[in-house]
């Protein structure tokens, strides 16, 4: 996680191309955060 002013931004790093982000989805369900970052070996794409 990183913090920018009042915003906490979760970061999830995946070691393979499996992009299931259970912990990131749980974070969003609990805190309704507008921004998150997920990185993996897959090509770039913008979700949301």
C-alpha distance (Angstrom), angle and dihedral (degrees) to the residues before:
residue distance angle dihedral
X1 . . .
X2 3.74 . .
X3 3.77 128.6 .
X4 3.79 126.8 -139.2
X5 3.80 112.9 -177.6
X6 3.83 104.8 -56.2
X7 3.81 94.5 -16.1
X8 3.80 124.4 95.6
X9 3.81 112.0 -157.4
X10 3.81 116.5 -159.1
X11 3.81 117.8 -145.3
X12 3.80 123.0 -160.2
X13 3.81 121.3 -170.4
X14 3.79 118.3 -160.8
X15 3.79 119.0 -159.7
X16 3.81 94.4 -155.0
X17 3.78 138.8 26.9
X18 3.81 91.9 -88.7
X19 3.80 99.9 112.4
X20 3.79 100.2 -170.3
X21 3.78 103.8 136.5
X22 3.80 104.0 -170.5
X23 3.80 96.1 157.1
X24 3.80 92.3 45.1
X25 3.82 90.9 49.6
X26 3.81 90.1 49.2
X27 3.80 90.3 51.8
X28 3.81 90.9 51.6
X29 3.80 92.0 47.7
X30 3.79 91.7 52.1
X31 3.82 101.5 39.6
X32 3.84 106.1 20.6
X33 3.80 90.5 -136.1
X34 3.84 114.7 -174.7
X35 3.84 96.0 -147.1
X36 3.79 134.9 44.0
X37 3.79 136.5 156.8
X38 3.79 127.3 -139.7
X39 3.78 122.4 177.8
X40 3.80 130.8 -173.5
X41 3.80 143.4 144.1
X42 3.82 90.5 -79.4
X43 3.80 123.8 101.8
X44 3.82 118.1 -88.7
X45 3.79 119.1 -84.1
X46 3.79 133.6 162.2
X47 3.81 115.9 -128.0
X48 3.75 122.2 -165.1
